[in-house]
């Protein structure tokens, strides 16, 4: 899968001979989510859990990591603290709880922090697949879950401490 750039002023496409990084040989590196950061760089999560960034001016792609063992990196948001938050799906555990984890990436230092699972101990369950992250008031992240085959999907409130 190759990337391209479209210029609406000239109505022309530029096709690059590369795509996004693969996490293994069988990976097609299909895009799951893209986010335009405040630095003008596009941050990308892939279906197999890869995390990279694309400079739209040059077409250069930089592999940032595979933050979690599972696939699907479909939730990305840049919060008011400047960091990019992402949610990665790692599947189900033995109790059929989702094992999605949240991470924070600092575009300036390139530091990626695993913030742990999206899990509510009061109800004893975790998120399966987060497809959308948004920031609300006071730095609270809201995570929209989907594709949970064992129960209705939830809207998760993630309070960062």
N, C-alpha and C positions, 0 to 999 in steps of 0.2 A: 504494500500500500504506500503510494508516494504522496507527498504533500504538494500543494500548489499555492500560488498567490494570484488573486484576481485584482486588477486595477480598474475600478469603475469609471475612471476618467478617460481611459483609453480603450475600455472594453476588451482588455487583453488578459490572457492567462500566462503565468510563468509556471511551468512544471519542473519540479526538482527531481533528481534521480535518487532521492532518499526519502525515507519515511521516518517514523518514530522508532526508538530502540526496542528490540525484542528482548523479552525476559528469558526465552529459551529458543531452541531451534524450531520448535513447532509453532511458535507464536507468530501471528500475522500482524501484531502491533496495531490492532484496530482501536480507534479512539473511543473512549467512553464518556469523557467530559473535557471541555476546554474552558479556560478562564483567562481573560485579559487582565494582567496585573497592573497595578498603578505605575510600575516601572516600564510599561509598554511591551513587556514580554508576555507571550502566551504560555500558560502552564497547562500541561496535558496529563490526564490519567487515561490508562488504557484498559481494555477488557480483561487482560491478564495481569493487571495490577502494576504496570510500569508507571513511573512518574518522571516526566521530562519537561523541558521548556524549549520554546521555539522563539528565535529572534525574527520577527516579521520583516525587518529591514534587510536581513542577509539570507534568511532561510536556514541558518545554522540551528541544529538541534543538539541539545545537551542532555545526556542521561543523568538524572538526579538520583534515582534509586528504584528499588521495588520495596516499598515500606513494610509490606506484610506478606505472609506466605500465600494467601489465597489470591483469587482473581478479583476483578472489578474494582477499579478506582474511579467511581462515578460521582463522588461528592467532593467538590472543591469550592472554597470561598476565600477571598482575601478579607480579613477582618480589619477593624479600625486600628489595631496595634501594628499593622503592616505585615503580619505573618499570614502565610497561606495555610489554611487548615484543610485536611483531607480525611475522608473516611474510606477505609478499605475493607472489603468483604473477605472473610476467611472461612466462610461456610458455617456449619452447625456443629455444636459439641454433642456429647453423648446424651444429654437431656433435651436435644433439639432446640437449644437456645442459639440464637445468632451470635457470631463471634467477631462482629465488626469492631474495628479499632479506629481511634482518632489520632491523627498526627498533626504537628505544627512544623512548618518549614519557614525559615527566615531567609528571604531572597538576598539579603546583604551579606550574611555570614555563611550561607549555604548549610546551616545547621538544621537537621531534621530531628525532632523529638517525638517519640512514641508516647502519647498521652494516655494510653490504656484503652480498655474496652468501653463501648457504649452499652452500659448494663445498668439496670435498675434493681438494686437489692430488695426493695420493698415488694416488687411483684415477681422477683426471681427470674427475670428474662433479659436477654440481650438483643440488640438490633442485628438483623440479618444482612440486608443490603441497603446502604444509604445512597439514594440517587440524587439528592439535592441537599446542600447545606446553605444556610443563610445566617447572617448575623442580625440579632435583634438588639433591643436596648441593653445597655450595661454589659456589652460584650458576651451576651448569651448566644450560643449557637443553637439553631434549630435544624434538626436532621430529619428529612423525610425518608422513611423506609418504604421499600417496595419489594415485591417478589417473594415474600415470606409464605411458604407453602403450608405452614403449620398453624397459622393464625392470621387475623387481619393485621395489616401493616400499621405501624404507629408513627406518630410525630414525636420525636425525642427532643427534650430540652437538655442541652449540654452546658453545664456551668463550669467554666474553667477556673481552677483555684491556683 
